[in-house]
């Protein structure tokens, strides 16, 4: 399954669903945040054709062919298949590819080992390189992203990684997501190390890189279907500011800012490289 678009008018969404049903392409609509609705393509192999039809629909949603389709799918001409709502598990797997889910699994395994008495061992193995541990232990430039120090820490980071990273992987491929993971882990880690030393970990720098990437990429290439909703973008930017002034918990603010800037730069770069027709 593939997430297509979020809309605030379910009647229009249903018209598009009915129109695509006449082409034997199944799309389902499920509620999303803040009274919006998300359209999901059931079979990924129909993505190219669906993208073309979706662009035409968004440009001319009032076209009579869409309202006519709703009448045609009612009664005798109704398609052979029935509309169905995807399960929570289907949505979880549908939104993320192997790269996204693999990183989630790795972070969970590391966290479980930490909880079973191996916290210092895992930190010694995965922390950012220092002069004492050797700069040439190249895995250390990425592996701090897999360290998390509380249940809230890992839940918050993995949810955003799954939500944003899954979109990026589905739209642009696992290679671009892996490239962002490596570059933002290393880049945000360097800045955080210069700021506060090696005692940090977590995917938050990468998450902010994803925010920056999707923000810029969606701004420059909206036709490619990769974007971040304005309320979510606003929340992440407001939280970035709050984290600097809150006195209650240590937060790797330097890594967040560096990750955001790295992601924005990568998003602009990839927007220029992306082909006109995807």
N, C-alpha and C positions, 0 to 999 in steps of 0.2 A: 504493500500500500504506500501511497505517496500523498503528502499534504499538498494541496493545490493553492488555496487562497482562503483568507478569512473575510467574511462579509457581515453586514449588519441588517440585511434584508433577506429573511429566509424564503420569502415568496419568489424573489428573483433567483435565489440559489436553486430552488426546486424546479423552476423553469429550465435552468441550464441542465440540471440532472435529467429531467424528462427528455430534453433535446438529445443529450448524449445517449440516453437509453435507446432511442430510435436507431442509433448507430451501433448498438450492442456494446457500448462502453459503460461500465457500471461505476457510478460515483455515489458516495454516501455523504450525508451532512450530519454533523454532530455539534452540540452546543460548545462554545468556547468561552473565553473570559469576557466579562462586561457586556452581556447581552449580544454577543457576536456569535457567528456560526462558522464552522470550518468545513470546507469541502475536501474529501479524500478520494483519490483515485484508487480503485480496488486492485487493478493489475498494472504493474509498472510498465509492461511492454506497450501500453497504449499512451505513454506519456507524451511522445512527440505529437501525435494527432490531437490529443487533448489540449496541449499547450497552444496549438494553432487555433483551435475552436474557442479556447478560453479568452485569448486575446481579442478575437472577433466579438465575443459576447461582451467583454468589458468595454469595448469601444462602442457597441450599439446594443445595449441590453433591452431596448424598447422594440427591437426588430420583431415583427409579428410571428416569425418562425418559432420563437421560443414559447410564446403563449400558445401557439397552435400545437406545439409538441405536448403540452400538458393535457390538451384535449385528446390527442391521439393515443396517449398512453393510458387513457381511461377506457375501460370497457373492453370491446372485442380486440382492439389493436394493442392492448397492453403487452409489453415484452414478456417473453417466456420466463425470465428470471424475476425474482421478487427483491425489492429493496430490503436491505438488512443493516442493522447498526453493528459496527465492529465492537468487539469486546475490548476491555481495558488492556488485556495482554496483547491483543492484535495491534492496538494503537501504539503500545510501548515499543514493540518490535518494528512496526511499520515506519516509525519516525526516525529510526536510527539504523545505520549500516554496521558492518562488522568492525570497522575501526572505532566507531563511537562506543559500541557495546563492549569491545575488547578492553578499552581504556577504563570503562566503568568496572569491569570485572577485576582488572589488575589493581585498581584503587581499593576495591572491597577486600581483596585477598591481603594486600599489605595492611589495611586497617585491622582486619581480624587477627593477623599475626601480632600486631602491636598490642591489641587488647588481651592476647594470651601470653603476655609477659615478655615479648620481644621488641618492645618499643625502642629501647636504646640500640639494640642490634640492627633493627631496620633503619633507624636514623643514621647510624654509622655507615651503613651500606649505601644509602641513597641520598645523603645530604649534598648540598652544593659544594663544588670543589674549593678547597683552601690550599694554602701553601703546604700545610701539614699532610693533607691527604693526596696531593698530587693533582695538578691542573690537567694532566693528560689522561686521567680516568674519565674518558669522554662521556660515559653514561650519566655522570653526575650533573651534566649540564641540562639534563631533561628530567631525571628521576625525582628531584624534589617535588615535582608536580603530583607524584603519586602518594606523597605523605600527607596524612590528615591527623589532626590531634584531638578531635572530639566528634561525637555523632552528628551534631548540628553542622559542623564544618564540612564533613564529607557529604551529608545529605544536600546541603545548599549548593555545593560545587557540582555534584554529580547531576542534580536536576537541571542546572543551567547548561552543563556540558551536553547532556542528552538532548535538551530542547534546542539549543543553538547549534551544537556540533552535528547533531543528526540532520538538521536542515542543510547545513553546508555540505555534508558528505553526500546526501541524496541528490543535491542539485549540481555540485561541482566535482564530486568524486572523493574517494578516500585519500588519494595522494595529496590533494590540496589541504585537506584537514590535517594530515600527518605533517605536512610542511609547516602549517600554522602552529601546530603543537610544539614542534622542535624549536622553531625560531622564537616563539613567544615565551616558552619555558626558559630558554637560554638568555634571551634579552631581558626579560623581567627579573630573572634570577640575578643577573649581573648587577642591575640597578639596586635590587633589594640587598644584595651582599655588600655593596658599597655603602648603603645607607645604615644597615643594622647588623651586618655579619651573617653567618651561615645558618642561624637558628630559625629557619622558616620552611614552610612546605605547603602544598595544596595546589589545586587547579585554578585558583581564583585569578591569577595573572593570565592564564590561558583563556578563562571565561571572558575576561574583559577584552582580550584580543579578539575573541569571537564577536563580542558586541561591536567593537570598532570595525572589524572586517565587514560584517553583515550590514552595518549602518552605511558605510561608504560604498560597498558594492551595490546595495539596493538603491542608493541615491543615484549612482552613475548608470546602473544597468537594471532599472526596474522591470524591464520586459523579460528578464531571465527568472523571475519568480522567487528570488532570495531576498528577504527583507525582514526587518524587526519592527514589531508594532510600536507605535509612539509611546503608549503607556508603559511598556516594558523598558524601552530605551530610557524614558524619563526616570523610572524607578532605579535603574542601574546607575545612572549619572548622579541622582540625588544620594543614593547610598554611598557612592564614591566620595562625595563631599562629607556626608555624616561620619564616615569612618575616620576621617582626619581629626574630628573634634570630639568624638565620643571617648570617655575616659574608662570604660568598663572592661575592655578586652584588647589584647594586642592584635593588630591587623597589619598585614603587609601592604601598606598603602603605596609604597614606592613601586612595588610589583604590579599593583592594580593600574596605576597611571602609565607605567611603562608598557604593560600589556595592551592597554587601550590604544596607545599611540602606535605601537607596532602593528596591531590589527588594522588600524585605520590606513596605515601605509600599505600594508599587504592588500587590503581591499581595493584601494585605488589602483594599485599595480595590476591586480588580477582583472579588474574591470576593463582596463585597457587591452589586456591580452585575450579576454574572452571572445570567442567568435560571434559574429553578428547573429547567426542563426544557430541555436542550440536545440 
